[in-house]
Amino acid sequence: MDFSNFGSAELRLLLIVAAAALGLLWLWRRWQSAQPPAARPGRPRALDAVDTLIGWPPEATRVLTVKHQRALDVLRQALPQHVVLAQVPISHFIKVPTRYSYMEWQRRIGHVCVDLMVCDEASNVVAVIELRQTDRALSERARKRHARLERVMRAAGIPVHLWNEAMLPDPAAVRKAFVPEPAMPPAEVDAGPDTSPMDPVHRGPGRTRAATAAELAHSLPGFRDPPRTTWFDELNATRPTQLDSVEVITHDAPHPALHVAHQAPGQPGR
């Protein structure tokens, strides 16, 4: 801009107007920065100046509904050795890396509470139970929240059981689902009496050893049976002979009394 045609009075007036405009701009910027963030268009109104107790008077209420209490009783009856908790926020039993904003994760899913949670005696999470209403249509936001919860539990390795709050399972079925019955040992087959030798084989004074395979084989039934009768057919000493062809020869002298007693009466003795 060429200021050669302006006089000193006009130039002074122009400078005063410019200074006034800059002052007004500075005041407007300062006023904008002094306003609370909630007062700006497009953002919710902040209530930092409102007292917590005066603005929101506290009042105690129940933690569980009647249907949640019934489900809790079923779990306690079925799993007396476990710890059952209710309305636990996900951020209390799930940890995530802090590479990204933890507050953003907390806003998305960390503040969501599970209905019921089963833990072992060491407070380790065993499973999560979610009660659903089949006769009630869920909103799109609720469906997304349930789907996000199931995805987080699945990624953490925690089973999620969906129960119909109008038809709760009985304690026996719950115990069978959480605590599988131990497998029964196979039935033993009766192989009959044991005929193997019981006494160990002695070898030297005061020493014993296990029987060998050959000794065990000879101790089995069948090795101590008597020989067959045909085994003696080849021995001539025991072959039977005819009794009529046997000539009896004796070298013993007759007894005198027997000799006299057999003589005829009236014959003189020899």
C-alpha positions as CSV (number, residue, x, y, z in Angstrom):
1,M,0.0,0.0,0.0
2,D,1.3,3.4,-0.9
3,F,1.2,5.8,2.0
4,S,2.8,8.7,0.1
5,N,-0.5,10.4,-0.6
6,F,-1.6,10.2,3.0
7,G,-1.0,13.1,5.3
8,S,0.3,12.8,8.8
9,A,-3.2,13.0,10.3
10,E,-4.6,10.3,8.1
11,L,-1.7,8.0,8.8
12,R,-2.1,8.5,12.5
13,L,-5.8,7.7,12.2
14,L,-5.1,4.5,10.3
15,L,-2.6,3.3,12.9
16,I,-5.1,4.0,15.7
17,V,-7.8,1.9,13.9
18,A,-5.4,-1.0,13.3
19,A,-4.3,-1.0,16.9
20,A,-7.9,-1.0,18.0
21,A,-8.7,-3.9,15.7
22,L,-5.8,-5.9,17.1
23,G,-6.9,-5.2,20.6
24,L,-10.4,-6.4,19.9
25,L,-9.0,-9.5,18.3
26,W,-6.8,-10.2,21.3
27,L,-9.7,-9.7,23.7
28,W,-11.9,-12.0,21.7
29,R,-9.3,-14.7,21.7
30,R,-8.8,-14.4,25.5
31,W,-12.5,-14.6,26.1
32,Q,-12.7,-17.8,24.0
33,S,-9.9,-19.4,25.9
34,A,-11.5,-18.5,29.2
35,Q,-14.7,-20.3,28.3
36,P,-15.1,-23.9,29.6
37,P,-14.7,-26.7,27.0
38,A,-18.3,-27.8,27.4
39,A,-19.6,-24.4,26.4
40,R,-18.1,-24.7,23.0
41,P,-20.4,-25.7,20.2
42,G,-20.4,-29.4,19.3
43,R,-19.2,-30.7,22.7
44,P,-21.2,-31.7,25.8
45,R,-21.6,-29.2,28.7
46,A,-19.1,-29.7,31.5
47,L,-20.3,-29.9,35.0
48,D,-17.1,-29.5,36.8
49,A,-18.4,-26.7,38.9
50,V,-21.3,-28.8,40.2
51,D,-20.7,-30.5,43.5
52,T,-20.7,-34.3,43.4
53,L,-23.1,-34.9,46.3
54,I,-25.4,-32.0,45.6
55,G,-25.6,-32.6,41.9
56,W,-26.0,-36.4,42.2
57,P,-27.4,-37.4,45.6
58,P,-26.3,-41.0,46.2
59,E,-28.8,-43.8,47.0
60,A,-27.9,-47.5,47.7
61,T,-29.5,-50.0,45.4
62,R,-29.3,-53.8,44.7
63,V,-26.4,-55.2,42.8
64,L,-28.2,-58.2,41.3
65,T,-31.7,-58.6,39.9
66,V,-33.9,-61.5,41.0
67,K,-32.9,-63.6,38.0
68,H,-29.3,-62.9,38.5
69,Q,-29.6,-64.0,42.1
70,R,-31.2,-67.3,41.0
71,A,-28.4,-67.9,38.6
72,L,-25.9,-67.2,41.4
73,D,-27.6,-69.7,43.6
74,V,-27.4,-72.4,40.9
75,L,-23.7,-71.8,40.5
76,R,-23.0,-72.0,44.2
77,Q,-24.9,-75.2,44.5
78,A,-23.2,-76.8,41.5
79,L,-19.7,-75.5,42.3
80,P,-19.2,-75.3,46.1
81,Q,-15.4,-75.4,45.7
82,H,-15.3,-72.4,43.3
83,V,-15.6,-68.7,43.9
84,V,-18.6,-67.0,42.1
85,L,-18.5,-63.3,41.6
86,A,-21.1,-60.9,40.1
87,Q,-21.0,-57.7,38.1
88,V,-17.2,-57.6,37.6
89,P,-15.8,-55.0,35.2
90,I,-13.6,-56.4,32.4
91,S,-10.8,-54.1,33.4
92,H,-10.6,-55.9,36.8
93,F,-9.5,-59.3,35.4
94,I,-8.2,-58.5,31.9
95,K,-4.9,-56.6,31.3
96,V,-3.8,-55.1,27.9
97,P,-0.6,-53.5,26.7
98,T,-0.4,-49.8,26.9
99,R,1.0,-49.2,23.4
100,Y,-2.2,-47.3,22.6
101,S,-4.3,-45.2,24.9
102,Y,-5.6,-47.2,27.9
103,M,-8.4,-44.7,28.4
104,E,-9.6,-45.4,24.9
105,W,-9.7,-49.2,25.6
106,Q,-11.4,-48.5,28.9
107,R,-14.0,-46.4,27.1
108,R,-14.6,-49.2,24.5
109,I,-14.8,-52.3,26.6
110,G,-13.0,-51.9,29.9
111,H,-16.0,-50.5,31.8
112,V,-18.4,-53.3,30.7
113,C,-19.3,-55.7,33.5
114,V,-19.9,-59.4,33.1
115,D,-23.0,-60.8,34.8
116,L,-21.4,-63.8,36.6
117,M,-17.8,-65.1,36.8
118,V,-16.6,-68.4,38.1
119,C,-13.1,-68.6,39.6
120,D,-11.1,-71.4,41.2
121,E,-9.8,-71.4,44.8
122,A,-6.8,-69.3,43.7
123,S,-9.1,-66.6,42.1
124,N,-8.2,-67.6,38.6
125,V,-11.0,-67.0,36.1
126,V,-12.5,-70.3,34.9
127,A,-15.5,-69.1,32.9
128,V,-18.0,-66.2,32.4
129,I,-21.7,-66.5,32.4
130,E,-23.9,-64.0,30.6
131,L,-27.7,-64.0,31.1
132,R,-29.7,-63.1,28.0
133,Q,-33.4,-62.4,27.4
134,T,-34.7,-64.2,24.4
135,D,-38.1,-62.5,24.4
136,R,-36.6,-59.1,24.3
137,A,-35.2,-57.5,21.1
138,L,-31.8,-56.0,21.7
139,S,-30.7,-52.7,20.3
140,E,-27.9,-52.4,17.8
141,R,-25.7,-50.9,20.4
142,A,-26.4,-53.7,22.8
143,R,-25.6,-56.4,20.2
144,K,-22.3,-54.7,19.4
145,R,-21.4,-54.6,23.1
146,H,-22.2,-58.3,23.5
147,A,-20.2,-59.2,20.4
148,R,-17.2,-57.1,21.5
149,L,-17.3,-58.8,25.0
150,E,-17.4,-62.3,23.5
151,R,-14.5,-61.4,21.2
152,V,-12.4,-60.1,24.1
153,M,-13.1,-63.2,26.2
154,R,-12.3,-65.6,23.3
155,A,-9.0,-63.8,22.7
156,A,-8.2,-64.1,26.4
157,G,-9.0,-67.8,26.5
158,I,-12.0,-67.5,28.9
159,P,-15.1,-69.6,28.0
160,V,-18.4,-67.7,27.8
161,H,-21.6,-69.5,28.7
162,L,-24.9,-67.9,27.5
163,W,-27.8,-68.7,29.7
164,N,-31.5,-68.0,29.1
165,E,-32.6,-66.2,32.3
166,A,-36.1,-67.6,31.9
167,M,-34.8,-71.3,31.7
168,L,-31.8,-71.7,34.0
169,P,-30.0,-75.1,34.0
170,D,-30.1,-77.3,37.0
171,P,-27.1,-77.7,39.3
172,A,-26.3,-81.2,38.1
173,A,-26.0,-80.1,34.5
174,V,-23.9,-77.1,35.5
175,R,-21.5,-79.3,37.5
176,K,-21.2,-81.7,34.6
177,A,-20.3,-78.8,32.2
178,F,-17.7,-77.3,34.5
179,V,-16.3,-80.3,36.3
180,P,-16.1,-83.3,33.9
181,E,-16.5,-86.7,35.5
182,P,-13.3,-88.7,35.8
183,A,-12.9,-91.6,33.3
184,M,-13.7,-95.0,34.7
185,P,-10.8,-97.5,34.7
186,P,-11.2,-100.4,32.2
187,A,-12.8,-103.5,33.5
188,E,-10.3,-106.2,34.4
189,V,-10.7,-109.5,32.4
190,D,-10.7,-112.6,34.6
191,A,-7.9,-114.8,33.1
192,G,-8.3,-117.6,35.6
193,P,-6.0,-118.7,38.5
194,D,-2.4,-117.8,38.3
195,T,-0.3,-121.0,38.0
196,S,3.1,-119.4,37.7
197,P,5.7,-120.4,40.4
198,M,5.6,-118.3,43.5
199,D,9.0,-119.3,45.1
200,P,12.1,-117.5,43.8
201,V,15.0,-119.5,42.5
202,H,17.8,-119.8,45.1
203,R,21.3,-119.4,43.9
204,G,23.9,-119.7,46.6
205,P,23.4,-119.2,50.3
206,G,21.3,-116.2,51.1
207,R,21.0,-115.1,47.4
208,T,18.0,-115.2,45.2
209,R,17.4,-114.4,41.6
210,A,14.4,-114.2,39.3
211,A,13.5,-117.4,37.4
212,T,14.6,-117.5,33.8
213,A,12.3,-117.9,30.8
214,A,13.3,-121.6,30.4
215,E,12.7,-122.3,34.1
216,L,9.3,-120.6,33.9
217,A,8.5,-122.6,30.8
218,H,9.4,-125.9,32.6
219,S,7.4,-124.9,35.6
220,L,4.2,-124.5,33.5
221,P,1.5,-127.2,33.5
222,G,2.3,-130.1,31.2
223,F,6.0,-130.4,31.9
224,R,5.5,-132.4,35.1
225,D,2.9,-134.8,33.7
226,P,3.7,-138.6,33.9
227,P,5.1,-140.3,30.7
228,R,2.7,-142.0,28.3
229,T,2.1,-145.7,28.9
230,T,3.4,-146.5,25.4
231,W,6.9,-145.4,26.5
232,F,7.3,-148.7,28.3
233,D,6.5,-150.9,25.3
234,E,10.1,-150.8,24.1
235,L,11.5,-152.3,27.4
236,N,11.6,-156.1,27.3
237,A,12.0,-156.5,31.0
238,T,8.5,-155.6,31.7
239,R,6.9,-157.5,28.7
240,P,4.4,-160.0,30.0
241,T,5.1,-163.8,29.4
242,Q,3.0,-166.9,29.4
243,L,2.7,-168.5,32.9
244,D,2.5,-172.1,31.5
245,S,5.9,-172.0,30.0
246,V,7.7,-171.0,33.1
247,E,9.6,-173.9,34.8
248,V,9.9,-173.3,38.5
249,I,13.3,-174.6,39.8
250,T,14.0,-174.4,43.5
251,H,17.3,-175.2,45.4
252,D,15.8,-175.4,48.8
253,A,15.7,-178.9,50.5
254,P,12.3,-180.1,51.7
255,H,11.6,-179.9,55.3
256,P,11.8,-183.3,57.0
257,A,8.5,-183.0,58.7
258,L,6.8,-182.1,55.5
259,H,8.5,-185.1,53.8
260,V,7.4,-187.6,56.4
261,A,3.9,-186.2,56.5
262,H,3.5,-186.8,52.8
263,Q,4.7,-190.5,52.8
264,A,2.1,-193.3,52.5
265,P,1.4,-195.2,55.6
266,G,3.4,-198.4,56.0
267,Q,6.2,-197.4,53.6
268,P,9.7,-197.2,55.2
269,G,11.5,-194.0,54.9
270,R,14.4,-193.6,52.5
